[in-house]
Amino acid sequence: MHQFIIAAAAVTVAALVSATPVLADYNPGGPVVQNGQCWKGSKNSDAFGHWRACPQPASGSATQVNTRRRA
């Protein structure tokens, strides 16, 4: 009986893993771009969100702040 339960659990786990959809173009580390728009995932999930204009790199030079320490 124990072997049957273990085998049934293994089959169930295998079925659940194989039923999970795989998205080849899913990249959680960067934006998903289509037609000049970037996907912005919601706060807790990338599955829900909206399309918006892609962020542009900052232009201009960075200013350096000089900090002096008194000895």
Summary of the structure (lengths in Angstrom):
residues: 71
radius of gyration: 24.4
end to end distance: 78.4
largest distance: 78.4
contacts: 87
relative contact order: 0.10
helix: 25%
strand: 17%
